[in-house]
């Protein structure tokens, strides 16, 4: 009898806790604006200088990731210059204390640059990876508004992150 009552009590409490969940939508456009504000990213390392600019955001439903297709320009010693595109993928990390979302684990998944020798491409990719990791993980991609009561209450635990209908759906909860 006691186990039955305990089970019913725990079930009801779990239903009340899930009622405290909050789902927030972030559009591609909102993320686009924040990421565009971080660009251009310029990084010099060894004998290579890269510039990453003109990002285009793509929310990837299949993997619930954020994709960024951007222009890249590379300059190396010896007059080597090239332009092309870089594709970056990653997820979001949530800092509940600040109510901010950061790009997590940005990874260069493709890189195409014209007029650059093949032996220099891995060096350029390494420089791009280092630059993106540094910049994209420090500055927030999205921040809850301090003067919005719902946003203030939402500063809790990120329960799930899902891409649906070109929007990022974030489910937050108290526990």
Helices and strands as residue ranges (DSSP letters): H 2-19, E 22-27, H 28-38, E 41-45, E 48-60, E 65-76, E 80-95, E 100-113, H 118-138, E 142-143, H 149-154, E 157-164, E 167-173
